[in-house]
Amino acid sequence: MSDPIWLDGRRAVAHPPLAADTEADVLVVGAGITGLSTAWELSRAGSRVVLLEAREIGTSTTGGSTAKVSALQGTTYSQIADRADLASARAYAESQRMAVEHLAGVVARIGADVGLQRRTSWLFAEDEQEAAALRREAEVLAGCGLPVRTGSDPGLPFDVTETLRLEHQLLVDPVAYLDALAADFVRAGGVLHEQSRVVELDTGDPHRAVTQQGFTVRAPHVVVATHFPAFSEGVLFARLKTHREHVLSGPLPAGAQLGDMYVGVGPDSPALRPATGSDGPELLVSGAPHMPGKESAAVRLSDLMGWARDRLPGYRVTRQWSAQDHDSPDRIPFIGELRPVTRPGSGVWGATGFGGWGIANGVLAGVLLSDLVLDPELSRAGGRELGWRDLFTVGRARWAAESRHLAQQGAAFVGHAVTGRLVAAGSSVLPGSAEDLAPGTAGRFQRGVDVVAAYRDRDGVLHQVSAACTHMGCLVSLDETAEKWQCPCHGSRFELDGQVLEGPATTPLRRIEG
């Protein structure tokens, strides 16, 4: 199976597509954790909010999350301290503690069963190199005010050299949480439409968003909560690095006492958490990060399966899926105005770059964005007493952290888009015709001036689309583990027939017939 465990037995409430032009105080685009959190906060404050979701709630990034809601986040704090400074790491820690407690408070307020559990969050190291990284993280955390502790046995069924732990963190069912937020949002007068992909955003006074069906929403404020900001607002595509991770799920092995969340600190170390499945306790193992279209998803899935096989006796994988996230150069998310330098006060807001910790940062973004929309002067006056506005602003520039990243992104774009279009990506375009593909294989082929991406599925059906991603023209390839087209430059994903699954692309790939 490839659907996340959270969708098992779900009784989703359908929300009809937008079917007429309308107006609002705030339009929120995207009903994942960031969009729903923002819409819920604004609605509670009295704003008229319209929330548009391109697909169905819970079927995109948030639905694929493992939902470890913790202020302890791998080696994030030492990376922030190294790429920014200790004060930034300390402020980030304060924001994450707030997010954890705010989520718990929201659940208590709306009284929903979302599988919320208080659990200890563990970091573990398996060798001396990883132990050194863990000690560096502990050193930075000592100056951040998080009450972490070292040296205990986490009860894992494999050997670890050192550990770090933070108590009273949260595990949650992310889809149940989204459903509960959506129900409360609508109950309070919010307007929610699914199957309403926004394909055009004209920023003006007011802003005007147009859906795929041709209907329009006008609002003085727009929150772009599409994970990777669509519509090229803020040109963040040049500052974000996309990565994807696999998730394994299977029955909790007999005798295993794994009730907490566990995150390895090595660059390739997986994370573990328990969950409740339709047939009883399950164990989720996530990891094997890879850049879509640049590394083989199948090879990385095999790596993760091998790790689990070697360290978890009796663990039987019954399904797998994958999820995507984006990293900022300094490991601090971007939250706030999307063009604070070139168009300050425009009323176009967003949040991205959560670095694998999307539930906590999505909740945080909901709080910050609602505050900013309600009082935009906060974005220029410093905002909340903790100074988070300046910490998360898109307008920050740390050239030491960003210059290498921007150079890498530029080189990748040239390699996958410009060069690929000029010379048909060289050896990446196969000789012959797509008709020659065997079942279960894919490739790119030259057809006149076009490069065609083709895949013959296991049933022998041939799928062909233009290989040019509709975002910026990079050449797509097949994610063979999910049978989806993927863009190597900015992470857009498409169904086999070219329909958009994840942005920043908003337009389908052109289908090729015959």
C-alpha positions in Angstrom: 0.0 0.0 0.0 1.1 3.6 -0.7 -1.5 5.6 1.2 -0.4 7.1 4.6 -1.7 5.3 7.6 -3.7 8.4 8.6 -6.2 7.9 5.8 -7.3 4.4 6.9 -11.0 4.4 8.0 -11.2 8.2 7.6 -14.6 9.7 7.4 -13.8 12.9 5.4 -16.4 15.6 5.0 -16.4 16.9 1.4 -16.3 20.6 0.8 -17.7 21.7 -2.6 -15.5 23.4 -5.2 -15.8 27.2 -5.6 -18.7 27.7 -8.0 -19.1 31.5 -8.0 -17.0 34.7 -7.7 -16.7 35.9 -4.1 -14.9 38.3 -1.8 -13.2 38.0 1.6 -11.0 39.9 4.0 -8.4 37.2 3.6 -7.9 34.5 1.0 -5.9 31.5 2.1 -4.5 29.3 -0.7 -3.8 25.7 0.4 -5.5 23.7 3.2 -2.6 21.9 4.7 -1.3 22.5 8.2 -0.2 26.1 7.4 -3.3 27.1 5.5 -5.8 25.6 7.9 -3.9 26.9 11.0 -3.8 30.4 9.5 -7.5 30.4 8.4 -8.6 29.1 11.8 -6.7 31.7 13.7 -8.0 34.5 11.5 -11.6 33.3 11.6 -11.5 33.2 15.4 -10.3 36.8 15.3 -13.4 37.8 13.3 -12.0 38.0 9.7 -14.0 36.8 6.7 -11.8 34.0 5.4 -12.1 32.0 2.2 -9.9 28.9 2.1 -9.2 27.2 -1.2 -7.7 23.7 -1.5 -6.5 22.3 -4.8 -7.3 18.7 -4.0 -8.8 17.2 -0.8 -7.7 18.0 2.7 -5.1 15.6 4.0 -4.0 14.2 0.6 -0.9 16.2 0.1 2.2 17.1 2.2 0.6 17.2 5.7 -1.1 13.9 5.1 2.2 12.3 4.4 3.8 13.6 7.6 4.9 11.4 10.5 3.7 14.3 12.8 6.4 14.3 15.4 5.6 17.7 17.1 8.7 18.5 19.0 11.0 21.4 19.8 13.9 19.0 19.6 14.7 18.7 15.9 17.7 16.7 15.0 20.7 19.0 14.6 18.6 22.1 13.6 19.8 24.3 16.4 23.5 23.8 15.9 23.0 24.5 12.1 21.2 27.7 12.9 23.9 28.8 15.3 26.6 28.0 12.8 24.8 29.7 9.8 23.2 32.6 11.7 24.0 33.0 15.4 23.1 31.7 18.9 20.5 34.4 19.4 18.6 33.2 16.4 18.8 29.6 17.6 17.4 30.7 21.0 14.5 32.6 19.4 13.8 29.6 17.2 13.6 27.4 20.3 11.1 29.8 21.9 9.0 29.7 18.8 9.0 25.9 18.7 8.1 25.6 22.3 5.2 27.9 21.7 4.0 25.9 18.7 4.0 22.6 20.6 1.9 24.1 23.4 -0.3 26.0 21.1 -1.3 22.9 19.1 -2.1 21.1 22.4 -4.3 24.2 23.4 -6.1 24.2 20.0 -7.0 20.5 20.5 -8.3 21.1 24.0 -10.3 24.1 22.7 -12.1 22.3 19.9 -12.4 19.0 21.9 -11.5 16.7 19.0 -10.0 13.2 19.1 -6.8 13.6 17.0 -4.7 10.9 18.6 -2.8 13.5 20.7 -0.2 12.0 23.1 2.5 13.5 25.3 5.7 11.7 24.6 9.4 12.1 25.1 11.4 13.2 22.0 14.8 11.5 21.7 17.9 12.1 19.6 20.3 9.2 19.2 23.8 8.6 17.8 25.1 5.3 16.5 28.8 6.0 16.1 31.4 8.5 17.3 30.9 10.9 14.4 27.2 11.1 15.1 27.9 11.4 18.9 30.1 14.5 18.2 27.2 16.0 16.3 24.9 15.3 19.1 27.2 16.8 21.7 27.4 20.0 19.5 23.6 20.1 19.4 23.5 19.7 23.2 26.0 22.5 23.6 23.9 24.9 21.5 20.7 23.8 23.2 22.2 24.6 26.6 22.1 28.3 25.5 18.6 28.0 24.1 16.6 27.4 27.2 15.3 23.9 26.2 15.3 21.5 29.2 17.1 18.7 27.5 18.7 15.8 29.3 21.5 13.5 28.2 22.7 9.9 28.8 19.5 7.8 29.2 18.6 4.5 27.5 15.8 5.1 25.1 15.0 1.4 24.9 15.7 1.0 21.2 16.3 -2.5 19.9 19.7 -1.6 18.6 22.9 -0.1 20.1 23.3 3.7 20.4 26.3 5.5 21.7 24.7 8.7 23.1 21.3 10.2 23.5 19.5 13.5 24.2 15.9 13.9 25.2 13.2 16.4 25.7 10.0 15.5 27.6 6.4 16.4 27.1 6.4 16.7 23.3 3.5 15.6 21.1 2.5 12.9 18.7 -0.6 13.5 16.7 -2.6 12.1 13.8 -2.1 14.9 11.3 -5.1 14.2 9.1 -7.4 14.0 12.0 -6.1 17.3 13.2 -6.7 18.9 9.8 -10.2 17.5 9.7 -10.9 18.9 13.2 -9.6 22.3 12.3 -11.6 22.4 9.1 -14.8 21.4 10.9 -14.3 24.1 13.6 -13.3 26.7 10.9 -16.5 26.1 8.9 -18.6 26.0 12.1 -17.3 29.4 13.0 -18.4 30.8 9.6 -15.2 30.2 7.5 -15.7 29.3 3.8 -13.8 26.2 2.6 -13.7 24.9 -0.9 -11.8 21.7 -2.1 -11.0 20.8 -5.7 -10.4 24.5 -6.3 -6.8 24.9 -7.5 -5.7 28.6 -7.9 -3.9 28.9 -11.2 -3.5 32.7 -11.3 -2.8 35.4 -8.7 -3.0 39.0 -9.8 -1.7 41.2 -7.0 -3.3 44.5 -6.8 -5.9 46.4 -4.7 -7.6 44.1 -4.0 -5.8 40.9 -5.0 -7.5 38.6 -7.4 -7.1 34.8 -7.5 -8.6 32.7 -10.3 -9.3 29.0 -9.9 -8.9 26.3 -12.6 -12.6 26.4 -13.1 -12.5 30.2 -13.8 -14.0 31.6 -10.7 -12.5 34.5 -8.8 -11.8 35.5 -5.2 -10.9 39.1 -4.4 -9.3 40.0 -1.1 -6.9 42.7 0.3 -4.8 39.9 1.9 -3.7 36.6 0.4 -1.8 33.9 2.3 0.0 31.5 -0.1 0.1 28.3 1.9 1.1 25.9 -0.9 4.2 24.5 0.8 6.5 25.7 -2.0 5.1 29.1 -2.8 3.3 29.1 -6.1 3.0 32.1 -8.5 6.7 33.0 -8.2 5.9 35.4 -5.3 9.2 36.4 -3.6 11.4 34.3 -6.0 11.9 31.8 -3.1 12.5 29.0 -5.6 16.1 30.2 -5.7 16.5 30.0 -2.0 14.9 26.7 -1.1 16.4 23.2 -1.4 13.8 20.4 -1.9 14.2 17.0 -0.4 11.9 14.0 -0.1 11.9 11.2 2.4 10.4 7.7 2.5 8.1 6.4 5.3 7.7 2.7 6.2 4.8 1.4 8.2 4.3 -2.0 9.7 3.0 -3.8 12.9 5.0 -2.9 16.0 7.3 -5.9 16.6 6.3 -8.2 19.4 7.8 -7.2 22.7 9.1 -3.8 21.4 8.6 -1.0 23.8 8.7 2.0 21.4 6.3 4.5 22.8 8.2 7.8 22.1 9.7 9.5 19.1 13.3 8.8 18.1 15.4 10.8 15.6 18.9 9.9 14.5 21.4 12.7 14.2 23.4 11.3 11.3 22.9 12.8 7.9 21.3 9.5 6.8 19.8 8.3 10.1 16.0 7.6 10.1 13.4 8.5 12.7 10.9 6.3 14.4 7.5 6.8 16.0 4.5 4.6 17.1 1.1 5.0 15.5 -2.3 3.4 15.8 -3.4 1.5 12.7 -6.6 -0.1 11.8 -5.2 -3.5 12.9 -3.4 -2.3 16.0 -0.1 -0.6 17.0 2.2 0.3 14.1 5.7 1.6 13.9 6.7 4.3 11.4 10.3 4.5 10.2 11.1 7.6 8.1 14.3 8.7 6.4 16.5 8.2 3.3 16.4 11.9 2.3 17.0 12.5 -1.4 16.6 15.3 -3.9 13.7 14.5 -6.3 14.9 13.7 -9.8 18.6 13.9 -8.9 18.8 10.7 -6.8 17.0 7.4 -7.3 13.9 7.2 -5.1 14.0 3.4 -5.5 17.6 3.1 -4.3 16.9 5.4 -1.3 13.9 3.3 -0.5 16.0 0.2 -0.6 18.5 1.9 1.8 15.8 2.6 4.3 14.4 -0.9 4.1 17.9 -2.2 4.7 18.4 0.0 7.8 15.1 -1.3 9.2 15.9 -4.9 8.4 19.3 -4.7 10.2 18.1 -2.9 13.4 14.5 -3.9 14.0 14.1 -7.7 14.4 10.6 -8.9 13.4 9.6 -5.6 11.8 7.4 -6.4 8.7 6.8 -3.5 6.4 3.2 -3.5 5.1 3.2 -0.1 3.3 5.4 2.8 2.3 4.8 6.3 1.1 6.9 9.4 0.8 6.7 13.1 1.7 8.4 16.3 0.6 9.8 19.3 2.4 12.1 22.3 1.7 15.1 23.7 3.5 16.1 27.3 3.8 19.9 28.1 3.6 20.1 29.0 7.4 17.6 26.3 8.5 15.1 28.9 9.7 11.7 28.9 7.9 10.5 31.8 5.9 7.3 33.2 7.4 5.8 36.6 6.6 5.4 39.0 3.6 6.6 37.2 0.4 8.0 40.5 -1.0 9.0 42.6 2.0 11.8 44.4 0.1 10.3 45.0 -3.4 6.7 45.3 -2.4 6.4 46.0 1.4 2.8 46.2 2.6 1.4 44.4 -0.4 -0.7 42.0 1.7 0.7 38.8 0.1 1.9 36.4 2.8 3.4 32.9 3.0 5.4 30.3 4.8 7.8 27.7 3.6 11.2 26.1 4.3 10.1 24.0 7.3 13.1 21.6 7.0 11.1 18.4 7.9 9.4 19.9 10.9 6.2 21.0 9.2 3.6 20.4 11.9 5.2 22.6 14.5 6.2 25.2 12.0 2.8 25.1 10.3 1.1 25.8 13.6 3.7 28.6 14.3 3.1 30.1 10.8 -0.7 30.2 11.5 -0.1 32.2 14.7 2.4 34.6 13.1 0.6 35.1 9.8 -2.7 35.8 11.5 -1.0 38.4 13.7 0.7 40.0 10.7 -2.5 40.1 8.6 -4.5 41.7 11.4 -1.8 44.2 12.1 0.7 44.5 9.2 2.7 47.2 10.9 4.1 44.4 13.2 6.1 43.1 10.2 8.1 46.4 10.2 7.9 47.3 13.9 9.5 44.0 15.1 6.2 42.3 16.1 5.8 39.8 19.0 7.9 40.4 22.1 10.2 37.5 21.1 11.3 39.2 17.9 10.1 36.4 15.7 9.0 38.7 12.8 12.6 39.6 12.0 13.8 36.0 12.7 11.5 34.5 10.0 11.2 37.3 7.5 11.8 36.5 3.9 13.7 39.8 3.8 16.6 38.5 5.8 19.9 37.9 3.9 22.7 35.8 5.3 25.1 35.7 2.4 27.5 33.4 3.9 24.8 30.8 4.3 23.0 31.6 1.0 25.8 32.2 -1.5 26.8 28.5 -1.9 23.2 27.4 -1.9 22.3 29.9 -4.6 25.2 28.8 -6.7 24.2 25.2 -6.4 20.6 26.0 -7.3 21.7 28.0 -10.3 23.9 25.2 -11.6 21.1 22.7 -11.1 18.7 24.9 -13.1 21.1 25.3 -15.9 21.8 21.6 -16.0 18.2 20.4 -15.9 16.4 23.2 -17.8 18.7 25.3 -20.0 21.1 22.6 -21.1 18.4 20.0 -21.2 16.3 22.1 -23.6 19.3 23.0 -25.8 20.8 19.6 -26.3 17.9 17.4 -25.2 19.8 16.5 -21.9 22.4 14.5 -23.8 22.5 10.9 -22.7 19.4 11.3 -20.6 17.3 11.2 -23.8 17.1 7.7 -25.1 17.4 6.7 -28.7 14.5 5.2 -30.5 10.8 5.7 -29.5 8.7 5.5 -26.4 6.9 2.6 -28.1 10.1 0.5 -27.4 9.7 0.8 -23.6 9.2 -2.5 -21.7 6.5 -2.6 -18.9 7.7 -0.9 -15.7 10.3 1.3 -17.5 10.5 5.0 -18.3 12.6 7.4 -20.3 12.9 10.7 -22.1 12.7 10.8 -25.9 13.2 13.4 -28.6 10.2 14.1 -30.7 10.9 17.0 -33.1 11.7 20.0 -30.9 10.0 18.4 -27.9 11.4 16.2 -25.2 8.8 13.6 -24.2 8.7 11.9 -20.8 7.3 8.4 -21.2 6.4 5.5 -18.9 5.0 2.1 -19.7 3.3 0.9 -16.6 3.2 -2.7 -15.4 0.0 -3.3 -17.1 1.5 -2.3 -20.4 -0.2 1.1 -20.7 2.0 3.9 -22.2 1.9 7.3 -20.6 3.5 10.3 -22.4 3.7 14.0 -21.4 5.9 16.9 -22.4 9.0 16.6 -20.2 9.2 20.4 -19.6 7.9 21.3 -16.1 5.3 24.0 -16.4 7.0 26.0 -13.6 10.3 26.9 -15.2 11.0 24.3 -17.9 13.2 21.8 -16.1 12.9 18.2 -17.5 10.8 15.9 -15.4 11.6 12.2 -14.7 9.7 9.4 -13.1 9.6 8.6 -9.4 9.3 4.9 -9.8 8.4 4.2 -6.2 5.1 6.3 -6.6 4.6 6.3 -10.3 4.6 10.1 -10.5 6.5 12.6 -12.6 8.9 14.8 -10.6 10.8 18.0 -11.3 14.5 18.0 -10.2 14.7 21.8 -9.9 11.9 22.9 -7.5 10.1 19.7 -6.6 6.8 19.9 -8.6 5.0 16.6 -8.9 2.5 15.4 -11.5 0.2 12.4 -12.0 1.0 10.2 -15.0 -1.5 12.1 -17.1 0.3 15.4 -16.2 -2.2 16.7 -13.6 -0.5 18.8 -10.9 0.0 17.1 -7.5 2.4 19.4 -5.8 3.7 22.9 -6.8 5.1 25.3 -7.4 3.7 24.4 -10.8 0.1 25.2 -11.2 -0.4 24.1 -14.8 -0.5 20.4 -15.9 2.1 18.9 -18.1 1.0 18.7 -21.7 -0.2 15.2 -22.7 1.3 13.6 -25.8 -0.9 11.4 -27.8 0.2 8.5 -29.9 
